[in-house]
Amino acid sequence: MPPHPEAEPVLFEATTTPPASLSARALRILALGVVAGSAVVGGVCAWLGAWPILGFTGAEAALVLALLGLHRRWSRRMTESLRLADGRITIRRTDWRGRREEVVLSAYWTRLVLEERPGRVSVLQLRHRGVAVEVGNLLGEDQKRDLAEALAEALRAYRAPIFDNPQLRGPP
């Protein structure tokens, strides 16, 4: 049985997720505030004699809380993973519906482009033979710049490796 050639080490790996702006405690506080606000509006309307409004304010509060919960659940599913190994850049994405997509590019020929857009978040793209793949969609401006710097450094290290040849070393 022939020995398996060693796989190249992973030179870069990053996983991005959407920011979770509310903790579980903050979400409970927000839900309590929505229910309290709805109760106050419904109570005032009932006191003024417009009691049919109670059903609408309750339905509105339930809708707001349901949409908030769905958004939180869907955003937890979203991920994007970048991996540089074995001469390839592999981009794996999972969208809010749970659908998966994978794009593989040659690491040597892929170019990293950070396109500045005044007033908006910049665009980070990997370009390979006329194909442009946007990465870092889930990140803000600063995080996108950090990702671009780290990935550019990893690509530089891949394209210009440093070889350690004992024969070229000086005497001990």
HUPE-V903759 format. One record per residue. N is the residue number from 0. PHI is phi in whole degrees, 0 to 359 (* if undefined). OMEGA is omega in degrees with one decimal (* if undefined). Layout:
BEGIN
n=(N	N)
phi=(PHI	PHI)
omega=(OMEGA	OMEGA)
END
This chain:
BEGIN
n=(0	1	2	3	4	5	6	7	8	9	10	11	12	13	14	15	16	17	18	19	20	21	22	23	24	25	26	27	28	29	30	31	32	33	34	35	36	37	38	39	40	41	42	43	44	45	46	47	48	49	50	51	52	53	54	55	56	57	58	59	60	61	62	63	64	65	66	67	68	69	70	71	72	73	74	75	76	77	78	79	80	81	82	83	84	85	86	87	88	89	90	91	92	93	94	95	96	97	98	99	100	101	102	103	104	105	106	107	108	109	110	111	112	113	114	115	116	117	118	119	120	121	122	123	124	125	126	127	128	129	130	131	132	133	134	135	136	137	138	139	140	141	142	143	144	145	146	147	148	149	150	151	152	153	154	155	156	157	158	159	160	161	162	163	164	165	166	167	168	169	170	171)
phi=(*	289	291	283	294	293	287	297	291	285	273	203	208	214	235	246	223	293	292	264	285	241	282	297	294	295	294	296	295	296	298	298	296	295	295	295	298	295	295	296	297	296	295	296	295	294	297	278	100	262	296	296	293	305	296	292	292	294	294	296	296	297	295	299	293	294	295	296	295	296	300	297	294	292	290	291	283	286	214	219	237	246	218	247	197	56	75	228	254	251	246	243	235	233	270	294	272	94	286	250	222	227	235	240	236	289	292	290	263	280	247	261	232	253	264	284	228	303	84	224	290	292	249	251	233	253	246	212	50	81	257	246	244	280	235	76	299	274	257	275	300	294	294	293	295	298	297	297	296	294	291	297	295	294	293	298	296	290	284	231	291	258	265	251	255	298	288	270	286	288	296	290)
omega=(-178.7	179.1	178.5	176.3	-179.8	175.8	177.8	177.9	176.7	-178.3	-179.1	175.3	179.3	175.9	-180.0	176.7	177.3	179.0	175.5	-173.0	-179.6	172.7	179.2	179.1	179.5	177.7	177.1	178.5	178.0	178.6	177.8	177.6	178.8	179.8	179.3	178.4	178.0	179.1	179.1	180.0	179.4	178.6	178.8	-179.7	178.6	178.6	179.1	176.8	179.5	-175.3	178.3	179.1	-178.7	179.6	-179.4	179.8	176.5	179.0	179.0	178.5	179.1	179.0	179.3	-179.2	178.6	179.5	177.5	178.2	178.0	178.7	-180.0	-179.6	-178.7	-178.1	176.5	178.8	-172.8	174.8	172.4	-177.0	176.3	-178.8	176.8	179.5	177.0	177.1	-178.1	169.0	-179.7	179.2	178.1	-179.3	170.7	-179.0	-174.6	178.4	-178.7	178.6	-177.8	178.7	178.1	177.3	179.7	-180.0	174.8	-175.6	-175.4	-174.8	-178.7	178.4	179.7	-178.1	174.1	-175.1	-179.9	176.3	-176.7	177.9	-179.6	178.2	-178.6	-178.5	177.3	-176.6	168.2	-177.4	-178.3	176.9	176.6	178.6	177.8	179.2	178.7	178.2	178.4	-178.9	-174.5	-173.7	172.8	-174.9	-176.9	179.8	179.2	177.0	177.7	178.0	180.0	179.5	-178.5	179.7	177.1	178.2	178.8	177.9	176.8	179.7	178.7	-175.5	-179.3	-177.1	177.1	-178.8	178.2	-179.7	-177.5	-179.3	179.9	177.9	177.5	178.6	-178.5	*)
END
